[in-house]
Amino acid sequence: MEAKEKQEQFRKERERYEAQRLRDFEAAEKLRVKQLLEQDRAERAAAKAGHAPATADAPKPVTAIQAPKVDTAECAVQVRLPDGSTINKTFDSDAPLQQVAQWVAGNTSVGRSFKLGTTFPKTVYENLSVSLKNLGLGPRCQLVVFKS
């Protein structure tokens, strides 16, 4: 019987503890809501009186973070071939796309009748005399061989 009494006492203590936790949580939540209401009333009163609301506590809008453009001397190029395989080489950033095309033609069985481009956004480069840097392809890029 002693074990059952201890279990019952433990159960009652646990119920009292849970009830107290619930009361504490409800009190804290009630206080938080009350503070929010007071802040809202103050802001409305200030707006009605023609004053600018205090924005010190107001959250600032989140803006998109852009990665800084890196101006490197080299551009690592990965070329995906029509059969799905890839080849890699590092070129000078000022090298024209024509140099990449010649390298692809000389090191693969693709031949000479192909175009280079990207998949996203889908772009096929017609002018091969433009540098990799001016095309915005550095410091790393992936090009795709399109058969023409």
C-alpha positions in Angstrom: 0.0 0.0 0.0 2.9 2.3 0.7 3.9 2.3 -3.0 0.4 3.2 -4.1 0.3 6.1 -1.6 3.6 7.4 -2.9 2.4 7.2 -6.5 -0.8 9.1 -5.6 1.2 11.8 -3.7 3.5 12.1 -6.7 0.6 12.4 -9.1 -1.0 15.2 -7.0 2.3 17.1 -6.7 2.7 16.8 -10.5 -0.8 18.1 -11.0 -0.2 21.1 -8.7 3.1 21.8 -10.5 1.4 21.7 -13.9 -1.4 23.9 -12.7 1.1 26.5 -11.3 3.0 26.5 -14.6 -0.2 27.1 -16.5 -1.1 30.0 -14.2 2.4 31.5 -14.6 2.3 31.2 -18.4 -1.2 32.7 -18.6 -0.1 35.6 -16.3 3.0 36.3 -18.4 0.9 36.2 -21.6 -1.7 38.5 -20.2 1.0 41.0 -19.2 2.6 40.8 -22.7 -0.8 41.5 -24.4 -1.5 44.3 -22.0 1.9 45.9 -22.9 1.2 45.6 -26.6 -2.2 47.2 -26.2 -0.7 50.1 -24.2 1.9 50.6 -26.9 -0.7 50.5 -29.6 -2.8 53.1 -27.8 0.2 55.4 -27.4 1.0 55.1 -31.1 -2.6 55.8 -32.1 -2.7 58.8 -29.7 0.5 60.2 -31.1 -0.7 59.7 -34.7 -4.0 61.4 -33.9 -2.2 64.3 -32.3 -0.1 64.6 -35.5 3.2 63.4 -34.0 5.2 60.8 -35.6 5.1 57.5 -33.7 8.1 56.4 -31.9 9.9 54.0 -34.2 12.7 53.0 -32.0 10.9 49.8 -31.0 9.4 49.2 -34.4 11.1 46.5 -36.5 13.0 47.7 -39.5 12.1 46.3 -42.9 14.3 43.5 -44.1 16.0 44.1 -47.4 17.5 41.6 -49.7 21.2 41.0 -49.1 23.3 40.9 -52.2 26.5 39.1 -52.4 29.4 41.4 -53.1 30.8 41.2 -56.6 34.2 39.6 -56.6 36.6 40.9 -59.1 39.0 38.0 -59.6 41.7 37.5 -62.2 40.5 33.9 -62.9 37.2 32.2 -63.8 36.7 28.5 -63.1 34.5 27.1 -65.9 32.7 23.8 -65.8 31.3 22.8 -69.2 28.4 20.3 -69.4 28.6 18.3 -72.6 25.6 16.9 -74.5 26.2 13.3 -73.2 26.0 14.7 -69.6 29.6 14.5 -68.7 31.5 17.6 -67.5 34.9 19.1 -68.1 36.6 21.8 -66.0 39.3 24.4 -66.6 40.3 27.8 -65.2 40.5 30.7 -67.6 41.6 34.3 -67.2 38.6 36.5 -66.5 39.5 38.7 -69.4 39.6 35.8 -71.8 36.9 35.8 -74.5 34.3 33.2 -74.7 35.9 32.1 -78.0 38.8 30.7 -76.0 36.5 28.5 -74.0 34.8 27.4 -77.2 38.1 26.5 -78.8 39.2 24.6 -75.7 35.9 22.6 -75.7 36.2 21.8 -79.5 39.8 20.7 -79.0 39.3 18.5 -75.9 36.0 16.8 -76.7 34.3 15.0 -79.5 31.6 17.6 -79.9 33.0 19.0 -83.1 32.9 22.6 -84.2 29.2 23.2 -84.7 27.9 24.0 -81.2 27.0 27.0 -79.1 27.7 27.7 -75.4 25.2 29.0 -73.0 23.7 28.7 -69.5 20.6 26.9 -68.3 19.4 29.4 -65.7 18.6 31.9 -66.9 18.6 30.1 -70.2 21.0 32.1 -72.4 22.8 31.1 -75.6 25.8 33.2 -76.3 26.1 34.3 -79.9 28.9 36.8 -79.5 32.0 34.8 -78.6 34.4 37.8 -78.5 33.0 39.1 -75.1 35.1 38.4 -72.1 34.0 36.1 -69.3 34.1 39.0 -66.9 31.8 41.2 -69.1 29.4 38.3 -69.5 29.2 38.1 -65.6 30.4 34.6 -65.5 33.2 34.9 -63.0 34.6 33.7 -60.6 32.9 30.4 -61.2 30.3 29.4 -63.9 28.7 26.4 -65.5 28.3 26.5 -69.3 26.3 24.0 -71.4 27.1 22.9 -74.9 24.1 23.2 -77.2 24.4 21.4 -80.5 23.6 23.6 -83.5 
